[in-house]
């Protein structure tokens, strides 16, 4: 219900204060979309957009840490508010949020005022030292503080909630009280015995590592890789929500460490060109090694985020590296320290309310069905002797991706998953099961509404995106002991809950290919198949079929995509009859039209469901008793 701000405040002062939520208690609602409508050519309006979302996100992470109590409407794509989509879906009769009372806040000051008993105060950061915004988010989670940018101008959020309004106390300052910089890139890093890195950007991160990480105050199991307030210099480089501040709430709730650092060691970071080459990389490695040490090498650190390639660290920002190499280099480095990323990549990278949805009650298991040899014989795919009956056919599987990011799954469900043509042809939906952490409701919705033609495999590279070759010894970046056992232990429970037995794509990138131990690792949780880049065309590892990844179908024109696929199939005639193609964020309608065109060009080309494809591949390799090089 829509309540006057005063009434909402009265209710939620009680509602938000220290007691567990009960079903009859209201959920606070706040609409942040006004921050997307402002005139960003006006510095005041631009700062308001940044400040309000940042403070709101850190507040939400604290309020929702233990219970789902505060919900925002913010992320928009294609003219639709994604948060409304999910809210309305789970407000329906019989769903999780059905019947829950709500109270609506009219402005951010009322919201902060209502929640003031949940927070200890504020952490104030320096508008002239961009990295302090990320450090502030990390401190917010640890100390139960909201992050606020220092700005004494009338009308600023700092003025409204620190100098006036609820007058929240400043508990941590990342600049001096008079507004002058605390971090200068010279001398000693404040409050430590360590020499400055020489980088005003990196010193605040090292300060945080010394004061919070090494002191065991933040969680080494969660990291957040999101752009700092440098975003304010180029806010319209991509979609308006891509400051990704709305993504902070989940990681604040987890008491994560935050950073925005270049993975490249061969040039200064593009946002800090006067630093000594490699300073960003050295700071990144210190974060990762500290987390690894605190985890005792037994856990895999969950990092949300992705290189902000359109803003930093690539040719788009004056660097020397392209986008995908930057993605791969970051993956290679974090993998060497037992970390993976939930890849909130540019375009669909914004996500709100993950701290709310993290409490969604999942089932213990979501079963799928594998195919039997008897069924394959009945369908004409196996002979009575148990051999594959090709009958001149070529078999095709599509990797339907890239669903290795919670933000991408959340934003594309209404347009791609809900497409009316889904179910007309077999589709192998490759979704990372670790996304259950931030969008559990989306993963369950997919399972509840799947047709018999929808089958699920894991996205790259399992329960999270890392490069598994960097888990294998020797690890030339970190020099650490192997991480394969930790990776298997991490992946198994996710694969078991979602009944996944196929890893639809393994990105090897700049890392070594899978060796025997690496293949053993995957066989322990993905026994029905994997598709890496650096392996022979096809082989069995034990009883696990291994197929080398092949072509990406990038054209949005189905006929063009079908022609590319057919040219590839013909080029491999006599080599292999099992063909894997990948497409990214293509609709079921597109896949239906591609398949129709392929079959028009050659009726002997057949798209298979995933269990049939991988079981036939296994049988063919067993009978052939060879490895296709």
N, C-alpha and C positions, 0 to 999 in steps of 0.2 A: 504494500500500500504506500501511497505517497504521503509523507508526513511533513508538517512544518519543521523547519530546521531545529527550533527549540525543543519540540516534542521528540524529534529523533535523537537529539543530544541527551535528553533526560533518560530515554530508554537505553541508549547504548553506553552511557556511563556505567550503568549497572550491567548491561549485556557484555561489555568488553572487559569487565574487571575480574581477572584472576579465576573465575569459576568456569568449570567445564560447560560447554554448550549443551542445552537440552533441546529436544525436538520442537518444543513450543516457542523457543526463543527466536527473535528475528535475525535475519541476515541483513547487514548493512550494504546498501547499493550506492554507487557513485559513478556518474558518467564523466569520463575524462576526454570525450571526443572533442570538446571545445578546444583542446590544445592542438588539434589537427586542423582547425579552421582559421587560425589566426594569421595575420599578415607578417610573415617572417622577414620581410624587408625592413620591418620596424624592430630594432634591437630589443626594445622592451617586451614586445610580444613574443619574440623568439626566446628570450630568457624565461618568460613565463611558461612557455610550452615545455622547455627543458626542466625548469625548477619544479613545476607542479607534478609532472609525471615521476620525476626522480623521488621527490619526497613521498608521494603517494605509494610508489612501489616499495620503498623501504618500510613504510608504515604497514602496508599490507602483509609483507613477509613476517613481521613481528606478530601482528594480530592473528594471522592464520597459521602460526607455527604448529599449534596443537589441535586446532579445530577450524572448520570452514566457517568463517564469521564475516568476511568482508569481500565483496565482489565488485569488479569494475567493468564498465563498458568502454572499450578503447579500440581494439584492433579492427581495422576495416580493410576489406579487399574486394575489388570488383563491385563496389557499391553496396556491400553487405557488411554489417557488423558481425564478426565471427563470434564475439562474446554473447551477443543476443541469440545467435543461432544455438549455441550450446546451452545457454541458460533456459531458453524456451523448450528445448528438447527434454531437459531433465526436470522441468516444472510440470510436465504432463502427468495425468493420473497414473499412479503406480510407480512413478519414477522417483529417483533419489530425493529431489527437492520439492516434490509435490506437497502442497499444503503448508509450506514453511512461510511464516510471517516475514515481512521485509520492512525496512525503514530506508528512506531515500535522503541523501544529503544533497543540499543545493549548492554548496561551495566547499572548497578545500579547507578553509579555516574552520567551518563547522565540523568537518570530518576529523581534522586533527584534534580539535577541542574535545570531541566525543571520545577520542581514543587516548587522551593524555594519560590516563591511569595505566595504560598498557606499556607506555614508553618511559624511559628514564630521563629523556631529554633529547638533545640534538647533537650530531656531529657536524661541525661547520667546515666546509672545504674552500679551497682557494681558487677563485675564478681564473687566476693567472698561472696556475700550475695544473694543467689538464688532468694529469694522472690522479690527483687527489680526489676527484669525483669517484673513481673506482675504489680507492682506499676507504673513502667514506662509506660506500655501500658495504664493504667487508666489515668495517667497525660497527656499522648499524646492526648487523646480524649478531655480532658477538656481544655488544653492550646494550642491546635493546634501545637503540637510538634511531631517530629519523635523520636522514641526510639532508642538509640544507646548504645551498651555495651562499657564500658570504656576499651580501649586497645590501647596503644600508639605504639605497634609494627609496624614496616614498613609493609605496605600492608593490615593492618586491615581496616575495614570499618570506624572506628573512625578516623583513620589517613587520609583516603581518602576524607571524607566529612566534618570533623570538623577541622582538622589541615591543610588540603589541599583542593583542588577542590573548591566546592562552599563555603567552610569555614562557615558552618552554625553556628550561635552563640549558645552557651550553655545557656539555660534559667533556667533549673532546674538540680541540681546535687543530686544524691542519694548516693554520697560519697564525701569525701573532694577533693578539687582541686588537691591535690598531689597524689590522688589515694588511700589514706588510708580510712578505713571504717568510715562512718558516724554513722552506727548502730552497737552497740557493745553488746547489751543485758545486759547492766549494767547502773546503775544510772538513770537519767531521759531520756525519749525518746526525741531526739533532737527537739527543737522548741516547746515543750509542757511542761506543768507542771506535766505530768503523769510519774509515776514510770515505769521503764522498765518492760516488762513481764518476763524478764529473758531469753527470746528467741530471738536470733538474727534474726530468721525467722519471728517472729510475730511482732516485733517492727516496721518494715516498714509499715505493714498493719495498725497498730494502728495510726501511724503517718499520713497515708493517710486519715483514718477516721476522725481524728481531723482537718486536714488542708483542706480537700476537701469535704468529705461527710457532716459533720456537718455544714460546711459553705455553703451548698446548691450548690456546684459547679458541682457535677456530678449527673447523673440521678439515682434516686433510683428505677426506673422501669426496669433497665437492669443490670444484673451482668454477669460475665464471669468466669467460673471455669475451667481454663486450667493450665497444668503443667508449672511450672517455669523452670528456666535454670538448675535445677538439671537434666533435661533431658540429658544434655551434658555428664553426667557420665555413662549413659546406653542407648545410642542412638539407638542401634540395637535390643532392647528388643522386638519390634514389627515393623510394616511397617515403612518405612523411613519418611513418611510425618507426623508421629504422635507426633511431637513436637506441633502440632496443632497451630502453630503461624499464619498460613494462615487464621485461624478462627477469629483472633483478629479484622480484619478490620471492620466488622459489629458493633462490640461492641465499638470500638473506635469511629465510626460514631455516636453512640448513647450516647457517654460520660458515658459509663458504669463503674462500679467498677469491678476490677479484683482480683482474689484470688486463692490460691491453698492450701487448709487446710484439715486436717483429720477430719472426722465426729465422730471419736471414742473418748470417754471420759474416757476409762478404761486403756489406755496405751499412752505413748508419741508418737507423730507422728514419723513414721519410718524414715523420712528424717531429723528429729531434735531430736535424742534420748536423749539428755541431758536436754530437756525442762521439766518443771514440768508437770506431767500427766494432760491432759485436757486443756493445754494452746492453742493448735490449735482450739479445740472445742469452747473455750470461745471467741476466736477471730472471729470465724465463726459466732457465735451467735451475737456478737456485730455488725458485718456487717449487718446481717439479721434484727436485731432489729432497727438499724439506718434506713435502707431502709423502713421497715414497718412504722416507726414513720413519716418519710418524706412523705410517701404515705398516711398517716392518716388512715391506715387500710382499705382503700377503693379500692386499686389496688393490682393486683397480680404481683410480680416481676418476670420477665423473665430472667432465668439463662441459658446461653449456656454452655454446657460442661458436664462432667461426671467424677467420681472418676478415676484417672489414675492408676487403680488397678494393672497393670503389673509393674509399677514403684514404687508405694507408697501405704502405708496404709493397706496392705493385707499380707498374708503369702508369696506372691511372693517377698516381700521386707523385710521379717523378722518380720512382725507383726503376730498377733494371729488370724486374721479374714479372712474368705473366701471372694471371689469376690462379689457374689450376696448379702450376708448380708451387705457388705460395700455400695453397691448401694442402698439397702433398707434403711440403717441407714441415709445416706445422704438425701434421699428423705423424710424420716420421719422428720428430723430436719428442712429442708427448708420449708416443708409444714406447720409446726407449726408457721411460720412467714409469711404466705401468699406468698410463692414463689414456682415456678415450674421449671423443667429443660427441655430444648431441648437437648436430650441426645446424644451428640457426643461421643459415646462409642468407645472404642479401636477396631481397625480393619478397620472400615469404618468411623472413626471419623474426618478425615480431610475435610475441606470445604474451598474453595476459592471464592472470588468475591461476597460474600453475600451483601456487601455494594453497589455493582454495581446492582445486581438483585433486591435489595429491591425497586427499582424504577419501576419495571415491572408493567405495567398497568393491573390490574385485573378487571374482570367484577363485577357487583354488586352481582350477584347470579349465581350459577351453579346448576340448578335444577336436582333432581332425582324423580323417580316415585315410589309410594307405591302401593301395591296390594290391590284390592277391594275384598270383600267377593263374589261378583258375579263371578269374575275371578277365585277365588279359587274353587267355585262350578263347574264352567265349566271345570276346570282342574282335578276335581275329588278329591280334598283335603278336601272339606266340603260337608257334606250331605245337603239335602234340608232343614233339620231341623236346620242347622247351627252348627253342631258338626263336630269335626275333624274326617275324614275318614282315620283311620290308615291302615285298611286292612292288618294288620300284619307287617306294615312297621315301621322302625326306621328312624328318620330324623336326618340329620347331617349338621352342619355348621362348616366351618373352619375359624378361626381367622388368616388372612393372614397378618403377621407382621414381624418384629417389625419396624414400620415406625413412631416412636416417635422422630426421629432425622432428622434434615435437611440434615446433612452430609450423613446419610444412604440412604435417598431417592435420593439425588443427585448422589451418586456413584453407586447405584444398578439399576437405571432406564434402562441403556443400556442392562444389562444382564437379569434382572428379568422382568421388565415391558414390554420390547420390545421382549420378548420370543415369538416365532411364535405359541406356543400352547395356549397362553392366549386367552380366549374366548371359548374354547372347553367345559369347565365345569364352573358352577357358582363359583365365587370367591368373598369373602367379604374382600375387601382391607381396612385395618384399618390404616388410615393415620391421624396423628394429624393435625388439621386445622391450628394450630398456626404456622406451618412450612411455611405458606404464608409469614411470615416476612422475611425469609432468602432465600427460594427457591420458590417464587411464580410461576415462569415459569414452574417448575416441576409439581406442583399441577395442573396448568391449562393444561399442556401437557397431563397428565393422563386423565383429563376429556374430552379433545378433541379427544383422541384416544381410549376411552373406548368402549368395545363391549357391547351388551345387557346382557352378562353374568358377567360383571364387575359392582360391586356395592360397594359403599363407606360407611364406618362407621368410627367413631373416634377411634384412637389408645388410649392406656393407657395414661392418665386417663380422656381424654377429650381434651380440648385445651391446652395441656401441661401435663407433667408427674409429678404429685404430689400424695400424699396419702391423699384422701379426709377425712379419719377418723381423721386426725390431724387438719382439719378445724373445727371440732366439739368441743364444750365445754364439759368438761373441757379440756384445752390444757396443758398437764402436762409438756411439755418442755418449752414453752414460757409463759404460764399463761395469754395469750392475749385473748381478746374477740373472739367469733366465727368468722370464715372467710367464711362461706358458701354463704352468700349473695354476697360477693366480687367475689367468684368463679363463681357463676351463672351469674353475670353481665359480667364477663370476657369471659365466654364460649359462651354466647348466640349469639353475633354478628358473631363469627366464624362459629358456627353451622348453622346460618341462611344463611351466604354467600354460604357455601358449601352444603346446604340442607342436613345436617346430623341429623338423629333422633335416631341413635343407637350408644352407646358407647360399642365397641366390647370387651373391657377388662378393668376392674378396679382393679389395683394392690393395695391390702390392705397392703401387706407386714407385717411390724412390727407395723403398726398403728391399732387402733380399726376399727372394721367393721362399715359399714354405719348404723346409727340409723335412726329414723323416719325423723328427720330434714335433715339428709344427703340424704336419699332417696327422700324426697321432692325436695331437691336442684336438683338432677339429673332429676327428672320427669319434671322440669321446662324447660329443654333444650334438653333432650334425651328421649322423651316420648314413643318411640317404642322399648326401651329395653336397659338394661345394663347387664354386666356379671362380677360381683365382685367375690372376693374370700371368703368372710366371711358372707355368707347368706345361707338360706336353699337351697336345690337343685333347687327349682323353686317356685316362688310366684308372685302374682300381688301386686304392690304397687299403689293403686288407679287403674289406667288403664295401668300402665307401667309394662310390663313383666320383671321379674328379674330371671336370670338363673345363678346358681353358675358355675364358671369356673371349668374345669375338667383337661384333660390330655394335656401335650405337646407331640407332635410327633417330636422327635429329630433325628431319624435315617435318613440318606441320602438315604438309600435303600428303595424304595417305598414299596416293599413287606413286609419288616420288619415293617415299619410304619403302613401299613394296618393291619397287624396281631395284633399289639398293640391296634389299634383302635377297631378292632373286638372283642378282648378279653374284652375290657372295655365295649363295648355295651352289650355283652352277660352277663357280671357280673351285669349289671344294669337292666336286663330283669325283668319286673314286677314292677320296681321302676319308670322309666321314659323312654319316647321314643324320647326325644329331647337331642341331644348330641353335645357338643361343644369341638372342638379340636383346639389347637394352633400350628402353625409352624412359624419358624423364618427364613426369607431370603431363603425360598424354591421357586423353579421356578414353573411356570405353568405346565411345563412338569412333574415335580415331582408330583404335585397335580393330574393331569390327571391320571397318572399311579397308584397312591394310590387309587383313586376312582375306577378305573377299577378292581384293585385287591380286594377291599372291596366288590364290586358287584359280582365278581366271587365267593367269599366266601359265600356271602349271597345276592341274588338278591333283597331282601326286604329292604336292606339298601339304602337310597336315600339321595344324597347330594342336598340341597335346596339352592336357592338364599336367600339372607338375608331378604328381605321383606316377602317372603312366610314363612320362618322359624319362624320369630318372631311374625308374625300375627297368625300363627297356634298355637304357644305357648300361646299367649294371649287368643285366643278362647278356647283352652283346659283348661286353668286355670279358665277362666270365667265360663265355664260349670261345672267344677269340684267343684268350690267354696271351694278350699282348698289350703293349702300350703304344698308342698312336702318337708319334713324335711331331 
